[in-house]
Amino acid sequence: MPQNNEQNELEKQNFATLPIGENEDVEFSEELADEADRKAAQRAAQADQRAHEQQQE
């Protein structure tokens, strides 16, 4: 039961003041990547760039 209370408390916290994450710990192998993986990586990089620009405003 204590674990549920801790989890509920975390869910109630406002995380809006946390920094925007970049380059999260995700394993990626270029050798094993297919076209969809490359497009997803490109979209992620573009999203990171947009988030960084918004943060600078």
Secondary structure by P-SEA (a helix, b strand, c coil): caaaaaaaaaaaccccccccccccbbbbbcccccaaaaaaaaaaaaaaaaaaaaaac
